Amino acid sequence: MDSKKKVDVIYRRIDDAFLDPHVFRKDSMLGVPGVMGAYLKGNVSIVNAPGTGISDDKAVCAYVPDMIKYYLSEEPIISNVPTYICERPQDLQYTLDHIEKLVVKPVDMSGGYGVTIMDTLTKAEVEEVKEKIKANPREFIAQPKMMLSTHATYIEDENCFEPRHIDLRTFTLMGKDFSYVLPGGLSRVALKKDSLIVNSSQGGGSKDTWVIMDQSSLDNSHAHGQTQSQSQSQS
């Protein structure tokens, strides 16, 4: 930018500690000095607000169904991926007994780092992972290996389309009194052949995601919008 411009929303991708050298790490060269002051005064919104990193702890996955029941008084619509918290003795034993069928993940890393798909390892490597888990169970979770969908993907090196594994990441905007689920999302694709790791930091890519709506649903949506507009005009 060649001049000062008002910013309403900041999309944060760095750790809390580097966000503002006036508040957190004084040696940070990544953050913006004073941004926390503006945030606390309500002058700017930070998407991925300070403190939300707690959800990066992968052990949280195991508690999502309970969160839905507790906070929403509802049953989950989509089943959770079974998550074994190695800190729990029973889960630890299950993980060690069935480790060849599982995916082991460190709880405190992101971007696909540290994810170990156990059926791709040698026996010696499997034993090495077991020893790491037993030495510090709190640092790991385990989940069944989930076979992702595949989609035709253009591979430049091969000059052709080939199947690659993908997943869909959806987004919800949280307001003060309501939440809004965006009608679309980000499809991440594992560009490496046979890989299940779709993270961009591990060589993954992305695809545009289109949501197809049939005409009847579209008509109902327009009718609903017109009704709301009329109600607001009359009030």
Secondary structure in CASP SS format (residue, H / E / C, confidence):
PFRMAT SS
TARGET T0000
AUTHOR 0000-0000-0000
METHOD secondary structure of the structure
MODEL  1
M C 1.00
D C 1.00
S C 1.00
K C 1.00
K C 1.00
K C 1.00
V C 1.00
D C 1.00
V E 1.00
I E 1.00
Y E 1.00
R C 1.00
R C 1.00
I C 1.00
D C 1.00
D H 1.00
A H 1.00
F H 1.00
L C 1.00
D C 1.00
P C 1.00
H C 1.00
V C 1.00
F C 1.00
R C 1.00
K C 1.00
D C 1.00
S C 1.00
M C 1.00
L C 1.00
G C 1.00
V C 1.00
P C 1.00
G C 1.00
V H 1.00
M H 1.00
G H 1.00
A H 1.00
Y H 1.00
L H 1.00
K C 1.00
G C 1.00
N C 1.00
V C 1.00
S E 1.00
I E 1.00
V E 1.00
N C 1.00
A C 1.00
P C 1.00
G C 1.00
T H 1.00
G H 1.00
I H 1.00
S H 1.00
D H 1.00
D C 1.00
K H 1.00
A H 1.00
V H 1.00
C H 1.00
A H 1.00
Y H 1.00
V H 1.00
P H 1.00
D H 1.00
M H 1.00
I H 1.00
K H 1.00
Y H 1.00
Y H 1.00
L H 1.00
S C 1.00
E C 1.00
E C 1.00
P C 1.00
I C 1.00
I C 1.00
S C 1.00
N C 1.00
V C 1.00
P C 1.00
T C 1.00
Y E 1.00
I E 1.00
C C 1.00
E C 1.00
R C 1.00
P H 1.00
Q H 1.00
D H 1.00
L H 1.00
Q H 1.00
Y H 1.00
T H 1.00
L H 1.00
D H 1.00
H C 1.00
I H 1.00
E H 1.00
K H 1.00
L E 1.00
V E 1.00
V E 1.00
K E 1.00
P E 1.00
V C 1.00
D C 1.00
M C 1.00
S C 1.00
G C 1.00
G C 1.00
Y C 1.00
G C 1.00
V C 1.00
T E 1.00
I E 1.00
M H 1.00
D H 1.00
T H 1.00
L C 1.00
T C 1.00
K H 1.00
A H 1.00
E H 1.00
V H 1.00
E H 1.00
E H 1.00
V H 1.00
K H 1.00
E H 1.00
K H 1.00
I H 1.00
K H 1.00
A H 1.00
N C 1.00
P H 1.00
R H 1.00
E H 1.00
F E 1.00
I E 1.00
A E 1.00
Q E 1.00
P E 1.00
K C 1.00
M C 1.00
M C 1.00
L C 1.00
S E 1.00
T E 1.00
H E 1.00
A E 1.00
T E 1.00
Y E 1.00
I E 1.00
E C 1.00
D C 1.00
E C 1.00
N C 1.00
C E 1.00
F E 1.00
E E 1.00
P E 1.00
R E 1.00
H E 1.00
I E 1.00
D E 1.00
L E 1.00
R E 1.00
T C 1.00
F C 1.00
T E 1.00
L E 1.00
M E 1.00
G C 1.00
K C 1.00
D C 1.00
F C 1.00
S E 1.00
Y E 1.00
V E 1.00
L C 1.00
P C 1.00
G C 1.00
G C 1.00
L E 1.00
S E 1.00
R E 1.00
V E 1.00
A C 1.00
L C 1.00
K C 1.00
K C 1.00
D C 1.00
S C 1.00
L C 1.00
I C 1.00
V C 1.00
N C 1.00
S H 1.00
S H 1.00
Q H 1.00
G C 1.00
G C 1.00
G E 1.00
S E 1.00
K E 1.00
D E 1.00
T C 1.00
W C 1.00
V C 1.00
I C 1.00
M C 1.00
D C 1.00
Q H 1.00
S H 1.00
S H 1.00
L H 1.00
D H 1.00
N H 1.00
S H 1.00
H H 1.00
A H 1.00
H H 1.00
G H 1.00
Q H 1.00
T H 1.00
Q H 1.00
S H 1.00
Q H 1.00
S H 1.00
Q H 1.00
S H 1.00
Q H 1.00
S C 1.00
END
